[in-house]
Each structure stands twice: as C-alpha cells, then as structure tokens.
Amino acid sequence: MQDKFDIFDGIGAEINVYDLNGKNLKDSTQLAKSILNNIDDKVRNIGKLKFLRGKSYIFSCSASESDAVLSLCNRLVEYSKSNQKNDSVQGIIEKALAGEINGKETVKHLEAFNLPTEIYVIIYMDSDSYEELAQLYPSPDDILVKLRSGGVAAMHFIESEDIEDIREFVMALADTVEQEMGKSLHFGVSEHKKSLDKLHEAGEEAIKSVSIHQRLNYKTSCAFYHDMLLERIAMNVPEDKRREYCERMFSKRRQKQLTPELMETIESFLAHDLNLGETAKHLYIHSNTLTYRLKKINKIFDIDIKSFSDANIFKILLIMKKLDKFEGETNEKI
C-alpha cells in the first residue's frame, strides 16, 4: 500500500483545506497530511473507505497552482482504489479461511487481483493484536487477515517450495515479534499450496499445527504441518488401540524407572534427530553423561534409542501416550 506521505511528494503548493460548510481549516499542505493520517487511523478501526465516505474535504489553491490540486486529487483517488482493492482481497481471504465460500468461489473472486504468485502458505498467529503484527510483519506482498474466530492469518507468497526457506522466514518473524511485543506467540504453518482453491485447507492446517503443538506440550513456538506426519498418524489411531500400544511400552514398572531427567533426555534426543552433540549442548551436559543416560533408557525399554527405527517407534508411542494423557485430563478428543 502506498505510504500516506508519499502522496504529497513534489506537490510544492500552498493548499487550502475546507470542510463542506466552507470553513477554512488551515492553509497548509501539512494539514492535508494530517487528514489523510486520520483517515488511516479510522481505516484500521472500522474498515477502509467507510471514513472516506462519511467525511468530505475541499482542497483549493490559487488559479496558477490548480494543477497541483488536480495532481493531489488524482493521487488520493489512486490511494483510495489501492485501499479498496486491499480490503476486498482481505475480505475474500477471510471468508475462504472461515469456510464461508468454497474453493471455486475463492478462485473466482481472487482471479481479478494481481496476486504475486499462486504458490503460498498460510501462517497462523495466536494473537488478536492485528495492528501490532501488521506493523512488524516484514513482507509487504503478503496479506494479513484478522480472523473472527480469533488470531491473525497471513497469506505468505513464496517463490521456492523449499521448506527451509519457509522455516527461516517464520522463525525470523517469531523472533522479531518476541523482541518487539515482549511475548512469545505460537505460529502455525500450513503445507505449501499451488492453487487458490486450497486456501481453506491451508488455514485449517496452520491452525491445527498450533493446536497439536500446544496439546503435546512442545516447547518451540513455530509449528510446521510439514513436520507433523507422525503426530497426524497417531491422531488417526483409534483411542482403544492407542492405549493398547502404550501399555506395551509404558508399563507401570517402566514408568517407575523413567525419571523426569530421563524423559527430558529422550525428548531432547528425539527433537535433535538423534544428534548426540546437539542434544548434549541443549541439555548442558557432557557427552559421556548423555551416553550413560541413553544406555539406561535402552535398558529400561529394551530398545536401542540410537537406532532410527527404534527411535521412530518410541516417538510415535510417546505421542500416543501424550494424546491419551491430554484426553484423559480434558475429556476432549483431538
């Protein structure tokens, strides 16, 4: 969106500003800037163009400088069109994310707008501080929407489908938000989509990513749907089967031997992709101490947690155990 002060660059004329009663408000270009600034403030609160329709101003200057007023008026018209277009895009995206319009309708409504690309992800942020997030958000081509159900969603357009590029962008955004707002938010990121008719699906994935992270008590602030294959598999296993599998691995005898320290070691080791050095660094322990703990874990569960296959089996059973614990405490199904 064009910056409000850019509209007046190069005008170079003394412009009088009147209300509709003919009262001269102030003969200064600076006042015109102030009026447009006020419009922007109202825009953020009640929606673009509503304030423009409710208030009218007359701009004038000497006959010799009439071209300056025409130039200013043209710029104001372009500014209004830009705001109206942006608001329309936001409205369509909000309806699509809420499921109020289907995929075909979404494509039909959005095809009139020159979107940067049709490859995108949806980034969900669990905060209602839309204005603050809009100011901090680093990509001007992306479209931010305040969701009526709560939270803020961004349609993030991408050139590369590389998950690492997306991950880098979102993690940098999370760091900026934490530093500037003084609080840590949860960010959920959908799989990348190549068609606008998948907008609602992308929104559901982004929100679900945050929900899974919170319910499984993961410590990181950024949740990527791309990374959650095991969690999604576990969630689709019937509850009675989940309980049966968990009872085999997490017997009462084994759980008595599983201290909080060992559980923290397991979770860190799995989170760091079985990397001994990164796990020891994260836990602030010597590598020999980590090796000792892993041997103890292997003995308790009769597995080799350093083995990729055993580690994956243990991880999915641990997810199931957490799901059962959550559902048992809240009576809520995921």
Phi, psi and omega in degrees: 000141183293138179294138186297329182280338179296333183300331185263357181298128175083000179294309172062027180233154176277110186251127175275144181237125181239152167272181185288348175272001178087006180283127178283112184286316177178134183271072183211136174299330181299325178294321177301321176299317182296319179298314181294325177297317178297321177301316180298320180297317179292323179304316184294333185268322189236004177103139186298143175079340179298317179290323179298322180286330184278341182233139178229146178226152177249126177254133178213164175202184180295156183302326182290343181246023184298330179299330180295319179293319178299318179297317179296317180297318178300319181293321179296321178297315180296321178298317180295319178298319180298316179295318181296318179297315181298319180295322179295317178299315179300317181297318179295314181296319179299317179295320179295316180295326180280353181080016181280339173231147182276181184300316181296319179294322178300312179299315182299317182288324186272345184292342178284347183257142182274076179290148184304321180195163176263007175261125188202167165231158172258129176252119179258134179238126185275065179211146176262009181277067186300314184298316179296316181294323179297323179289326183273341187294130192273344187254110184292339180280340181285161183241121180261141182225133173273121185275137180293333179280356180111142180093176180233139177241143176239132172270104186261112182277138185231148175265326181251141177272005181294119182300330181293326176294317178295316180301315181299318180297312185292320180292325176293320177297316180299318179296317180297314181298317180296320180290317186277324182265347178073021177208155181262126177257166172262135179241124177249135186234128180283171166295155177288145181239147181249007181216141182291341180286356178261012186298315180297317178300317179297319178298318179296320179296318182295315180293320180296326179301315178294318180299316179297315181301315182292319183288330178267004175059039175288147188273338184285154182271342184252125182242121182250121180303328179303327186272359194252033182298314181297320179297319181291323176297313182299321181293336181270357176278130179306147186303318182294325178289320177303314182296320179298315180295319182294322181296331177293318183274318187252065177292164180300321180298315181292322182293330177294328180275345183274092181286161176305325179296317179291322178296318177298322179295316179301310184296321179292320180296318178291320181294332180260026173054042175065023180272113184298314183298313181294323179294314179298320180295317180295323182272355182058044178231162177287151181300327178294323177295319178297315179300319178298315180297318181296321177298321180294319178296317179301321182291319181297315187259359179058047178222173170244095186293345175280350176278135183301314183293315179296321180296318180293319177299314181297319183297314183291326176291325177294321176298314179300320179298318180292322178297317179296320179296316180296312182294327178291326182280329187248350185061026185244136176267146177271000000 
